[in-house]
Amino acid sequence: MTFEKKPTRNGKNRSSNPATPQPSKSKRGRKNQKTTKKPEPKSDENEFPTEWIGLSPKSVDPNFSDPHENHQDNMSYLLRQAMVGYEDASYFTQNQVKQIVTQGASKETVCSELNDLPHNSITYKMDVSNVSGMSDYEMTAILRRFGWQSYKEAKLRWEELRPDYVKAFGRLSLGKEHPEKRNREMLSEDNESESRPRRLQNDTREELKKAAAEAISSVLIGNARVIGSKVHFSGALETSCIKTIYASLSGEGTNDYLPPETGQITESIIQLVHEQQFVDPQDESRHFSLRKSPKSENFLWVVVLHRRPFPPKMSFKDLHLQPVDSITSWEELPHQDDKTEFCYSNVQINLVSGKIPPKRGTVEVYLTNLKYNKEDYRDYRISIEEFEEFVSASSVIPREGLFEFAIAHAAAHEKWYEKCIKKYSSYAPKSIVPDEAEMSCSIKFCAKYCSICYTTDHSLVECKLRGCSNCGDKKGKEREESVPDDLKGYTR
């Protein structure tokens, strides 16, 4: 293959291909060129360029299984995700990621924490359930083989549907260009026949779009990367990446419809891999599965300082979280020795309520959980009583002593919660509830939240209670319009 020669600034010609190596004049340069190894060939299954999702040819190869090299490559990948994946995020989010990278911890710790972050602007993530203890590169190879096999099937369906859509599109275009010819053809048909080409085109278009979304998702699965408890689908949330794959799928010059949106791609990925069991072909007893991660807007990562050796997980939920929120991960960080009185724990939360937990447990949050638990035990007691009434009509099942203990147990808990509710109702809502572990928490990562309203609905910059940006007056927000233009934007 020959390349067109283009003149450089000094008048010399060079190849138009930037990847073509130029011969070196120095002796040392010629020696290095001779000893440079050629890159390993890409997998035959990979028909698409991988530079736009940050994968090297070696890491794309499903047979790449060197543990040390794979670990080093994962570290580089996660660091690149931290730089590129949050490039379009707010300054506040970028600063949180920067603190994780520059916290002074070991590379393994930094990469582990970067891996736990939710999906960013270019990569969609899912959780990995690995009960068999399979290695990252083994799971990656199995998942990629599944992706390319699924791509072949989806591409075949797309190619079968493509001619039908082109035909329907052509009929509709012909009707627009020659309305008199189309009207003559419709005279002998009923009135509904006029919209028949449009319906046919729309139906075929939806089927074609579904097949295209499945094919694109399969390509992303074929380039997936498993790192620890997460699987990364790079490019699934990047529009340019989806357009690139669609262009390779449909061919150049195809402008019949826009490629699928990122939401359709993630839904297709979930349909293909969610809770499906991936089995090791060499040993069927070894397997793993994938499940959906918490939404990025619901992901909250806090660091809890607590006294040892109390297990504060349930106490933290009662004093800091809403009933609908759940703790997805609690990891106690290493401490110097067993005599250490306090320790830190990394806690990841699925914050469904959107309410940020307070630094210390408050009466307001505690009362909310007490009332919820009381109603829970009340519903439990009522259901047992109704079931007892149903069983009492049966002569087969003995009634004596069957439900008394369960009803008494539920009633006792209900009474205890009622007593606690009555006690703490007299306290101020923001007052601190003492606990044995003396817990306090601080936010390590949250994509968006307001420290004034304790919510994720808006950021601190968007908060209406923050006050005037010039004088700090919380009641003077409406007077901001009267501030001179040369003073606007200056904060106190």
LUMNU-303597 format. One line per 3 residues: their letters; for each residue x, y, z of N, C-alpha, C. Coordinates in steps of 0.2 Angstrom, whole numbers. Layout:
N
a	X,Y,Z,X,Y,Z,X,Y,Z; ... .
//
This chain:
492
mtf	4,-6,0,0,0,0,4,6,0; 3,11,-4,7,17,-5,3,23,-2; 7,28,1,3,34,4,6,40,0 .
ekk	1,45,0,3,51,-4,8,55,0; 13,57,-3,18,61,0,16,68,1; 17,71,7,15,78,8,21,82,11 .
ptr	22,88,8,28,92,10,28,94,18; 33,94,21,33,96,28,36,103,28; 36,106,34,38,113,35,46,114,32 .
ngk	50,109,33,57,110,31,58,108,23; 52,107,20,52,105,13,53,98,11; 54,94,16,55,86,15,48,83,15 .
nrs	48,78,11,41,74,11,41,69,17; 35,67,19,34,62,24,27,59,22; 26,53,25,20,49,23,14,53,26 .
snp	8,52,23,2,55,26,-1,51,31; 2,45,32,0,40,37,4,42,43; 1,44,49,5,46,55,7,40,58 .
atp	4,34,57,7,28,60,13,25,57; 15,27,51,20,24,47,27,26,50; 31,22,53,37,24,56,42,26,51 .
qps	46,31,53,51,34,48,58,32,50; 62,30,45,68,28,47,73,33,50; 76,31,55,80,35,59,87,35,57 .
ksk	91,41,57,97,42,54,103,40,60; 101,41,66,106,39,71,107,32,72; 113,30,74,114,23,75,110,20,81 .
rgr	109,24,86,105,21,92,98,20,90; 95,25,86,88,25,83,87,19,79; 92,17,74,91,11,70,91,5,74 .
knq	95,5,80,95,-1,84,89,-2,88; 86,3,90,79,3,94,74,1,89; 74,3,83,69,1,78,70,-6,76 .
ktt	75,-9,76,76,-16,75,74,-21,80; 75,-18,87,73,-22,92,65,-21,95; 62,-16,91,55,-15,93,51,-21,91 .
kkp	46,-23,96,42,-29,94,36,-26,91; 34,-30,86,27,-29,82,22,-30,87; 16,-26,86,11,-27,91,7,-33,89 .
epk	4,-36,94,1,-43,93,-6,-42,89; -7,-46,85,-13,-46,81,-20,-45,85; -24,-42,82,-31,-41,86,-35,-47,85 .
sde	-40,-48,89,-44,-54,88,-48,-54,82; -49,-60,79,-52,-60,72,-59,-58,73; -62,-58,79,-69,-57,80,-70,-49,80 .
nef	-65,-45,82,-65,-38,83,-65,-35,76; -71,-32,74,-71,-29,67,-71,-21,68; -70,-19,74,-71,-12,75,-65,-9,78 .
pte	-64,-2,76,-58,1,80,-59,2,87; -54,1,91,-55,2,99,-52,8,102; -49,12,98,-46,18,101,-51,23,104 .
wig	-57,23,102,-62,28,105,-65,25,111; -64,19,113,-66,17,120,-60,16,125; -54,18,122,-48,17,127,-45,11,128 .
lsp	-46,6,123,-43,-1,124,-38,-2,119; -32,-5,122,-27,-7,117,-28,-13,114; -25,-14,108,-26,-21,104,-25,-27,109 .
ksv	-20,-27,113,-18,-32,117,-24,-34,122; -27,-28,125,-32,-29,130,-39,-31,127; -40,-30,120,-46,-32,116,-46,-40,115 .
dpn	-40,-43,115,-39,-50,113,-42,-54,119; -47,-58,117,-50,-62,123,-45,-67,126; -40,-69,122,-35,-74,125,-30,-71,129 .
fsd	-30,-64,130,-25,-61,134,-27,-63,142; -22,-66,145,-24,-69,151,-18,-69,156; -13,-65,155,-7,-64,160,-9,-60,166 .
phe	-10,-63,172,-12,-59,177,-9,-53,179; -2,-53,179,2,-47,181,0,-41,175; 1,-43,169,0,-38,164,-7,-35,164 .
nhq	-12,-40,165,-19,-38,165,-20,-33,171; -17,-34,177,-18,-30,182,-15,-23,181; -9,-23,178,-6,-16,176,-10,-13,171 .
dnm	-13,-16,166,-17,-13,161,-24,-10,164; -27,-14,169,-33,-12,172,-31,-5,176; -25,-5,179,-24,1,183,-23,7,178 .
syl	-20,7,172,-20,12,167,-27,14,165; -31,9,164,-38,10,161,-42,14,166; -42,12,173,-46,15,178,-43,23,179 .
lrq	-37,24,178,-34,31,179,-37,35,173; -37,32,167,-39,35,161,-47,37,162; -50,32,164,-58,33,166,-59,39,170 .
amv	-54,40,175,-55,45,180,-54,52,177; -49,52,172,-48,58,168,-53,60,163; -55,55,159,-59,56,153,-66,56,155 .
gye	-68,51,159,-75,49,160,-78,55,164; -75,59,168,-78,64,172,-76,71,169; -74,71,163,-71,77,159,-77,82,159 .
das	-83,80,157,-89,85,156,-93,85,163; -91,82,168,-94,83,175,-93,90,178; -97,91,183,-96,98,186,-89,98,190 .
yft	-87,104,191,-81,105,195,-81,101,202; -87,101,205,-88,98,211,-86,91,211; -89,87,206,-88,80,205,-81,79,203 .
qnq	-78,83,198,-71,82,196,-66,83,202; -68,87,207,-64,88,213,-64,82,217; -70,79,218,-71,72,222,-66,67,219 .
vkq	-67,66,212,-63,61,209,-55,62,210; -53,69,209,-46,71,210,-44,69,217; -48,70,222,-46,68,229,-45,61,230 .
ivt	-49,57,226,-48,50,227,-41,48,224; -39,51,218,-33,49,214,-27,52,218; -28,58,221,-22,61,225,-22,60,232 .
qga	-25,55,235,-26,55,242,-20,52,245; -15,50,241,-9,47,244,-9,40,246; -14,36,244,-14,29,246,-11,25,240 .
ske	-10,19,241,-7,15,236,-11,14,230; -7,12,224,-11,12,218,-16,7,218; -15,1,222,-21,-4,222,-27,-1,225 .
tvc	-26,3,231,-32,6,234,-35,11,230; -31,15,227,-34,21,222,-38,17,217; -35,12,213,-39,9,208,-45,5,210 .
sel	-45,2,216,-51,-1,219,-56,4,220; -54,10,223,-60,15,224,-62,18,218; -58,19,213,-60,21,206,-65,16,203 .
ndl	-63,10,204,-68,5,201,-75,5,204; -75,7,211,-82,7,214,-86,13,212; -83,18,209,-87,23,207,-93,21,202 .
phn	-98,25,202,-104,23,197,-102,25,190; -106,23,185,-104,24,178,-103,32,177; -99,33,172,-97,40,171,-100,42,164 .
sit	-98,47,161,-101,50,155,-99,45,149; -95,41,149,-93,36,143,-94,29,145; -94,27,151,-94,20,153,-100,18,157 .
ykm	-103,13,155,-109,10,159,-106,4,163; -108,3,169,-105,-2,174,-111,-6,176; -109,-13,178,-114,-17,181,-110,-21,186 .
dvs	-114,-24,191,-110,-27,197,-109,-35,195; -104,-38,197,-102,-45,196,-103,-49,202; -107,-54,201,-108,-59,206,-103,-65,204 .
nvs	-98,-66,208,-93,-71,206,-92,-76,212; -97,-80,213,-97,-85,218,-91,-91,217; -89,-92,211,-84,-97,210,-77,-95,210 .
gms	-76,-88,212,-69,-86,212,-65,-86,206; -69,-84,200,-65,-84,194,-61,-78,193; -56,-78,190,-51,-72,189,-55,-67,184 .
dye	-52,-61,185,-55,-55,180,-54,-57,173; -48,-59,171,-47,-61,164,-51,-67,161; -52,-72,166,-56,-77,164,-63,-75,162 .
mta	-66,-71,167,-73,-68,166,-73,-64,160; -68,-60,159,-68,-55,153,-68,-59,147; -64,-64,146,-64,-68,140,-71,-72,139 .
ilr	-74,-74,144,-80,-78,143,-86,-73,141; -86,-67,144,-90,-62,142,-89,-59,135; -83,-58,133,-82,-56,126,-84,-61,121 .
rfg	-82,-67,122,-85,-72,117,-92,-72,117; -96,-71,122,-103,-71,122,-105,-65,118; -102,-59,119,-103,-53,115,-103,-54,107 .
wqs	-97,-57,105,-96,-57,98,-101,-63,95; -102,-68,99,-107,-72,96,-114,-69,95; -116,-65,100,-122,-62,100,-122,-56,94 .
yke	-117,-53,93,-116,-49,88,-117,-52,81; -115,-58,80,-116,-61,73,-123,-63,72; -127,-65,78,-134,-66,77,-138,-59,76 .
akl	-136,-54,79,-140,-48,79,-138,-45,72; -132,-45,69,-130,-43,63,-134,-46,57; -135,-53,58,-139,-57,53,-146,-55,53 .
rwe	-149,-53,59,-156,-51,59,-156,-44,56; -151,-40,57,-151,-33,54,-151,-33,47; -147,-38,44,-146,-38,37,-152,-41,33 .
elr	-156,-45,37,-162,-48,34,-168,-43,34; -168,-38,39,-173,-33,39,-171,-27,35; -165,-26,34,-163,-20,30,-166,-19,23 .
pdy	-167,-25,19,-170,-24,12,-177,-22,13; -181,-25,18,-188,-23,19,-189,-16,20; -184,-13,24,-185,-6,26,-183,-1,20 .
vka	-178,-3,16,-176,1,10,-182,1,5; -185,-5,5,-191,-6,0,-197,-1,2; -198,-1,9,-204,3,12,-202,10,11 .
fgr	-196,12,12,-193,19,12,-194,21,5; -192,17,0,-192,19,-7,-200,20,-9; -204,16,-7,-211,17,-9,-214,23,-6 .
lsl	-212,25,0,-214,31,3,-211,37,-1; -205,37,-3,-202,42,-6,-205,43,-13; -206,38,-16,-209,38,-23,-216,41,-23 .
gke	-220,40,-17,-226,43,-17,-226,51,-16; -220,53,-12,-219,60,-11,-217,64,-18; -213,60,-22,-210,63,-28,-215,63,-33 .
hpe	-220,58,-34,-225,58,-39,-232,57,-36; -235,62,-33,-241,61,-30,-247,59,-34; -246,61,-41,-252,59,-46,-252,52,-47 .
krn	-246,49,-47,-245,41,-49,-248,38,-43; -246,40,-37,-248,37,-30,-255,37,-30; -258,43,-31,-266,44,-31,-269,39,-36 .
rem	-267,38,-42,-270,33,-46,-269,26,-43; -264,24,-40,-263,17,-37,-268,17,-31; -270,22,-28,-274,21,-22,-282,22,-24 .
lse	-283,23,-30,-291,24,-32,-294,17,-31; -291,12,-32,-294,5,-32,-294,2,-25; -291,6,-20,-290,3,-13,-294,7,-8 .
dne	-295,5,-2,-299,9,3,-295,14,5; -298,18,10,-295,24,12,-289,23,17; -289,17,20,-284,16,25,-277,14,21 .
ses	-278,12,15,-272,10,11,-267,16,10; -269,22,11,-265,28,10,-259,28,15; -261,26,22,-256,26,27,-253,19,28 .
rpr	-254,14,23,-251,8,24,-243,8,23; -241,12,18,-234,12,17,-230,15,23; -233,20,26,-231,24,32,-230,19,38 .
rlq	-236,15,39,-236,10,44,-231,5,43; -230,2,37,-225,-3,35,-218,0,37; -217,6,35,-210,9,36,-209,10,43 .
ndt	-214,12,47,-213,13,54,-211,6,58; -215,1,56,-214,-5,59,-208,-8,58; -206,-8,51,-199,-11,50,-194,-7,53 .
ree	-195,0,53,-190,4,56,-188,2,63; -194,1,67,-193,-1,74,-189,-7,75; -191,-12,71,-188,-19,71,-180,-18,69 .
lkk	-179,-14,64,-172,-13,62,-168,-9,68; -171,-4,71,-168,-1,76,-166,-5,82; -171,-10,84,-170,-14,89,-164,-19,88 .
aaa	-164,-21,81,-158,-26,79,-152,-22,79; -152,-16,77,-146,-12,77,-143,-10,85; -148,-9,89,-146,-8,96,-143,-14,99 .
eai	-146,-20,97,-143,-26,100,-136,-28,97; -135,-26,91,-129,-27,88,-124,-23,91; -125,-16,92,-121,-12,95,-119,-14,102 .
ssv	-124,-16,106,-123,-18,113,-119,-24,113; -120,-28,108,-115,-34,108,-108,-33,106; -107,-28,102,-100,-25,101,-97,-23,108 .
lig	-101,-19,111,-98,-16,118,-97,-22,123; -101,-27,123,-100,-33,127,-94,-36,125; -93,-37,118,-87,-40,116,-81,-36,117 .
nar	-81,-30,120,-75,-26,122,-76,-24,129; -80,-28,133,-81,-27,140,-75,-29,144; -74,-26,150,-69,-27,154,-71,-28,161 .
vig	-69,-34,164,-71,-36,171,-65,-34,176; -67,-30,181,-62,-28,186,-65,-29,192; -63,-34,196,-65,-35,203,-73,-36,203 .
skv	-77,-32,206,-84,-33,207,-88,-29,202; -84,-26,197,-88,-22,192,-86,-24,185; -91,-24,180,-89,-25,173,-90,-18,169 .
hfs	-86,-16,165,-86,-9,162,-88,-10,155; -93,-7,152,-95,-7,145,-93,0,143; -86,1,140,-84,7,138,-87,9,132 .
gal	-89,16,131,-92,18,126,-100,18,125; -103,14,130,-110,13,130,-114,20,131; -111,25,135,-114,31,136,-111,37,132 .
ets	-108,35,127,-105,40,123,-108,40,116; -111,45,114,-115,46,108,-110,45,102; -104,48,102,-100,47,96,-97,40,95 .
cik	-97,36,101,-95,29,100,-100,25,97; -107,26,99,-112,22,96,-113,24,89; -112,30,87,-112,32,80,-107,29,76 .
tiy	-101,28,79,-95,25,75,-97,17,74; -99,14,79,-101,7,78,-107,6,73; -112,11,73,-117,10,68,-115,11,61 .
asl	-110,16,60,-107,17,54,-104,11,51; -100,8,55,-97,1,53,-102,-4,52; -107,-4,55,-113,-9,54,-116,-8,48 .
sge	-119,-2,47,-123,0,41,-119,2,35; -113,4,35,-109,6,29,-110,13,28; -105,16,24,-105,23,23,-110,25,19 .
gtn	-112,32,21,-118,35,17,-125,33,19; -126,29,25,-132,27,27,-135,33,31; -140,36,29,-143,42,32,-151,40,33 .
dyl	-153,34,33,-160,33,33,-163,34,40; -160,33,45,-162,35,52,-156,36,57; -157,39,62,-152,40,67,-151,34,71 .
ppe	-144,33,73,-143,27,77,-146,27,84; -147,22,88,-150,22,94,-147,26,99; -151,28,104,-149,33,109,-145,29,115 .
tgq	-142,32,119,-138,29,124,-142,25,129; -148,27,130,-153,24,134,-155,17,131; -156,17,125,-158,11,121,-152,6,122 .
ite	-146,8,121,-140,4,122,-140,1,128; -140,4,134,-140,2,140,-145,-3,142; -151,-2,140,-157,-6,140,-156,-13,137 .
sii	-153,-13,131,-151,-19,127,-146,-23,130; -141,-19,133,-135,-23,137,-138,-27,143; -143,-23,146,-146,-26,152,-150,-33,150 .
qlv	-154,-32,145,-158,-38,142,-153,-44,140; -147,-42,138,-143,-48,135,-139,-51,141; -137,-47,146,-133,-50,151,-136,-50,158 .
heq	-141,-47,160,-143,-46,167,-145,-53,169; -142,-55,175,-144,-61,179,-143,-67,174; -140,-67,169,-138,-73,165,-132,-76,168 .
qfv	-132,-83,168,-126,-86,171,-121,-88,165; -115,-85,166,-110,-87,162,-105,-92,164; -105,-98,161,-102,-104,163,-95,-104,160 .
dpq	-90,-107,164,-83,-108,161,-84,-114,156; -82,-114,150,-83,-120,146,-78,-125,148; -73,-124,151,-68,-129,154,-71,-133,160 .
des	-75,-129,164,-77,-132,170,-84,-129,171; -90,-133,170,-96,-130,171,-98,-128,178; -94,-131,183,-96,-129,190,-94,-122,192 .
rhf	-90,-119,187,-88,-112,188,-92,-107,184; -95,-102,187,-99,-97,184,-99,-91,187; -102,-86,184,-103,-79,187,-109,-76,183 .
slr	-112,-71,186,-117,-67,183,-117,-60,184; -121,-56,181,-121,-49,181,-127,-46,183; -127,-41,187,-134,-37,189,-133,-30,189 .
ksp	-138,-26,189,-138,-19,188,-135,-16,194; -131,-11,193,-128,-7,199,-133,-1,200; -133,2,206,-137,8,208,-136,13,203 .
kse	-141,17,202,-141,23,197,-136,28,199; -133,31,194,-127,36,196,-130,41,201; -136,43,200,-139,49,204,-141,46,211 .
nfl	-141,40,212,-143,37,218,-137,34,222; -131,35,219,-125,32,222,-122,37,227; -121,35,233,-118,39,238,-112,35,242 .
wvv	-107,38,242,-101,35,246,-99,39,252; -100,36,258,-98,40,264,-92,36,268; -89,40,271,-84,37,276,-86,38,283 .
vlh	-87,32,287,-90,33,293,-84,31,299; -84,36,303,-79,35,309,-83,33,315; -81,27,318,-85,24,323,-80,20,328 .
rrp	-83,19,334,-79,16,339,-79,8,338; -73,5,339,-73,-2,339,-74,-5,346; -77,-11,347,-78,-16,341,-85,-16,340 .
fpp	-89,-11,341,-96,-11,339,-98,-12,332; -103,-17,330,-105,-17,323,-110,-12,322; -109,-6,319,-113,-1,318,-118,-1,312 .
kms	-118,-6,308,-121,-6,302,-129,-4,303; -132,-8,307,-139,-7,308,-141,0,311; -136,1,316,-137,8,319,-136,14,315 .
fkd	-132,13,310,-131,18,305,-137,19,301; -140,14,299,-146,14,294,-152,17,298; -152,16,305,-158,18,309,-157,26,310 .
lhl	-151,28,311,-149,35,313,-148,40,307; -146,37,302,-143,41,296,-147,41,290; -150,35,288,-153,34,282,-161,33,282 .
qpv	-164,34,277,-171,34,276,-173,26,275; -179,24,277,-181,17,276,-180,14,269; -181,18,264,-181,15,257,-173,15,255 .
dsi	-169,18,259,-162,18,257,-159,11,259; -153,9,256,-150,3,258,-143,3,257; -139,0,262,-132,-1,262,-130,-6,257 .
tsw	-126,-5,252,-124,-10,247,-117,-13,249; -113,-9,252,-106,-11,254,-104,-8,260; -101,-12,265,-98,-9,271,-92,-12,272 .
eel	-86,-8,272,-79,-11,272,-76,-7,277; -74,-11,283,-70,-8,288,-62,-7,285; -60,-1,286,-53,0,283,-48,-2,288 .
phq	-42,-4,286,-37,-7,290,-35,-2,295; -33,-4,301,-31,0,307,-24,-2,309; -21,2,313,-14,0,315,-14,-6,319 .
ddk	-18,-6,325,-17,-12,329,-24,-13,332; -25,-18,336,-31,-20,339,-33,-15,345; -28,-11,347,-30,-6,353,-32,0,350 .
tef	-33,1,344,-36,7,341,-43,8,343; -45,14,346,-51,15,349,-57,16,343; -55,20,338,-59,22,333,-56,19,326 .
cys	-61,18,321,-58,16,315,-63,19,309; -61,19,303,-65,21,298,-68,15,294; -74,16,291,-77,12,286,-79,15,280 .
nvq	-78,12,274,-81,14,268,-88,11,267; -92,16,266,-99,13,266,-102,16,259; -105,11,255,-108,13,249,-116,12,250 .
inl	-120,17,247,-127,17,249,-131,18,242; -136,15,241,-141,16,236,-146,21,239; -145,27,237,-149,32,240,-155,34,236 .
vsg	-160,29,237,-167,30,233,-171,36,235; -170,38,242,-174,43,244,-172,50,242; -165,51,240,-162,57,238,-161,61,244 .
kip	-161,59,250,-160,63,256,-153,61,259; -148,66,259,-141,65,261,-142,64,269; -138,59,271,-138,57,278,-134,63,282 .
pkr	-136,65,288,-133,70,292,-126,67,295; -122,71,297,-115,69,299,-116,65,306; -120,67,310,-122,63,316,-129,61,316 .
gtv	-131,56,319,-138,53,319,-143,58,322; -148,60,319,-153,65,322,-159,62,324; -163,65,328,-170,63,330,-175,63,324 .
evy	-174,67,320,-179,67,314,-178,61,310; -172,59,308,-171,53,304,-173,46,309; -171,47,315,-173,41,319,-180,40,320 .
ltn	-184,45,321,-191,45,321,-194,42,315; -192,44,309,-194,41,303,-194,34,303; -188,31,305,-187,24,305,-191,20,310 .
lky	-192,24,316,-196,21,321,-203,20,319; -206,25,316,-213,25,313,-213,19,308; -208,19,303,-208,14,298,-208,7,301 .
nke	-204,6,306,-203,-1,309,-209,-3,313; -212,2,316,-219,1,320,-224,-1,315; -225,2,309,-230,0,305,-229,-7,301 .
dyr	-222,-8,301,-220,-15,298,-222,-20,302; -221,-20,309,-223,-25,314,-230,-25,314; -234,-19,314,-241,-19,314,-244,-23,308 .
dyr	-242,-22,302,-244,-26,296,-243,-33,297; -237,-35,300,-235,-42,301,-240,-45,306; -241,-42,311,-246,-44,316,-253,-45,314 .
isi	-255,-41,310,-262,-41,307,-262,-47,302; -257,-48,298,-257,-53,293,-257,-60,297; -254,-61,302,-254,-67,306,-261,-68,309 .
eef	-264,-63,312,-271,-64,314,-276,-66,309; -275,-63,303,-280,-65,298,-278,-72,295; -272,-74,295,-271,-81,293,-273,-86,299 .
eef	-273,-84,305,-275,-88,311,-283,-89,310; -286,-83,308,-293,-84,307,-295,-89,302; -291,-88,296,-292,-93,291,-291,-100,293 .
vsa	-286,-101,296,-284,-108,298,-289,-111,303; -291,-107,308,-296,-109,313,-302,-113,310; -304,-111,304,-310,-115,301,-308,-122,298 .
ssv	-301,-123,298,-299,-130,296,-299,-135,302; -301,-141,301,-301,-146,306,-295,-150,306; -291,-149,300,-285,-153,299,-279,-150,303 .
ipr	-278,-144,303,-272,-140,306,-274,-139,313; -270,-141,318,-272,-139,325,-271,-132,326; -275,-128,330,-275,-121,331,-271,-119,337 .
egl	-271,-124,342,-268,-122,349,-260,-121,348; -258,-115,351,-251,-113,351,-247,-112,345; -251,-112,339,-248,-111,333,-246,-104,331 .
fef	-250,-99,333,-249,-92,331,-248,-87,337; -249,-90,343,-249,-86,349,-242,-82,350; -237,-86,349,-230,-83,350,-228,-78,345 .
aia	-230,-79,339,-228,-75,334,-232,-68,335; -238,-69,337,-243,-63,338,-240,-59,344; -238,-62,349,-235,-59,355,-229,-56,353 .
haa	-225,-59,349,-218,-56,348,-219,-50,344; -223,-50,339,-225,-44,335,-228,-38,339; -232,-40,343,-235,-35,347,-231,-32,352 .
ahe	-226,-36,355,-221,-33,359,-216,-28,356; -214,-29,350,-210,-25,346,-214,-18,344; -220,-19,342,-225,-14,341,-225,-9,347 .
kwy	-226,-12,353,-227,-8,359,-220,-4,360; -214,-8,359,-208,-4,361,-207,1,356; -208,1,350,-208,6,345,-212,12,347 .
ekc	-218,11,349,-223,16,351,-220,20,357; -217,16,362,-214,20,367,-208,24,365; -204,22,361,-198,26,358,-201,32,354 .
ikk	-206,31,350,-208,37,347,-211,42,351; -214,40,357,-217,45,361,-211,48,365; -206,45,366,-200,48,370,-197,53,366 .
yss	-195,51,359,-191,56,355,-195,61,352; -202,61,352,-206,66,349,-205,73,352; -203,72,359,-203,79,362,-196,82,361 .
yap	-191,79,358,-185,81,356,-185,86,350; -180,90,349,-180,94,343,-178,90,337; -180,91,331,-179,87,326,-171,86,324 .
ksi	-168,91,325,-161,91,323,-156,89,328; -159,88,334,-154,86,340,-151,79,338; -145,78,341,-141,72,340,-144,66,345 .
vpd	-144,60,342,-146,54,345,-140,51,347; -138,50,354,-132,46,356,-132,39,354; -126,36,352,-126,29,351,-119,27,353 .
eae	-119,20,355,-113,17,358,-107,18,353; -108,17,347,-102,18,342,-100,25,341; -103,30,343,-102,37,342,-100,38,335 .
msc	-105,36,330,-103,37,323,-104,44,321; -100,45,316,-100,52,312,-98,50,305; -101,53,300,-100,51,293,-99,58,289 .
sik	-95,57,284,-93,62,279,-93,60,272; -96,64,267,-97,62,260,-90,61,257; -89,56,253,-83,55,249,-85,56,242 .
fca	-90,53,240,-92,54,233,-100,54,232; -102,60,229,-109,60,227,-110,65,221; -113,63,216,-113,66,209,-115,73,210 .
kyc	-121,74,214,-124,80,215,-128,80,222; -127,85,226,-130,86,232,-130,93,235; -134,95,239,-134,101,242,-133,100,250 .
sic	-128,103,253,-126,103,260,-131,107,264; -135,111,261,-140,115,265,-146,112,266; -149,109,260,-155,105,260,-155,98,261 .
ytt	-149,95,262,-148,88,262,-152,84,257; -151,86,251,-154,82,246,-150,82,239; -152,77,235,-148,76,229,-152,79,223 .
dhs	-158,83,224,-162,85,219,-158,91,216; -154,95,219,-151,100,216,-144,101,220; -139,105,217,-133,106,220,-133,112,224 .
lve	-127,113,227,-127,119,232,-127,125,228; -124,125,222,-124,131,217,-132,133,215; -136,128,214,-143,129,212,-147,130,218 .
ckl	-145,130,224,-149,130,230,-152,137,231; -159,138,232,-162,144,232,-162,147,239; -160,143,244,-159,145,251,-152,148,252 .
rgc	-148,147,248,-141,149,249,-140,157,249; -145,160,246,-145,167,247,-141,171,241; -141,177,241,-138,182,236,-131,180,235 .
snc	-129,179,229,-122,178,227,-117,184,228; -120,190,230,-116,196,231,-115,198,238; -121,197,242,-121,199,249,-122,194,254 .
gdk	-124,188,251,-125,182,256,-132,183,259; -136,187,258,-143,188,261,-147,183,259; -150,178,263,-154,173,261,-161,175,259 .
kgk	-163,181,261,-169,184,259,-169,189,253; -163,190,251,-162,195,246,-160,192,239; -163,186,238,-162,183,231,-165,187,226 .
ere	-171,190,227,-175,193,222,-172,200,221; -167,203,225,-164,209,224,-158,209,220; -156,203,217,-150,202,214,-150,205,207 .
esv	-157,206,204,-157,209,198,-155,217,198; -156,220,204,-154,227,205,-147,228,206; -143,223,207,-136,224,208,-132,226,201 .
pdd	-128,231,201,-125,233,195,-121,228,192; -121,228,185,-118,223,181,-110,222,183; -107,227,184,-100,226,186,-98,223,192 .
lkg	-104,222,197,-103,218,203,-106,211,203; -110,210,198,-113,203,197,-107,198,196; -108,192,200,-103,187,199,-98,187,205 .
ytr	-98,192,209,-93,193,214,-96,190,221; -93,185,224,-96,182,230,-92,186,236; -96,185,241,-93,188,247,-88,184,251 .
//
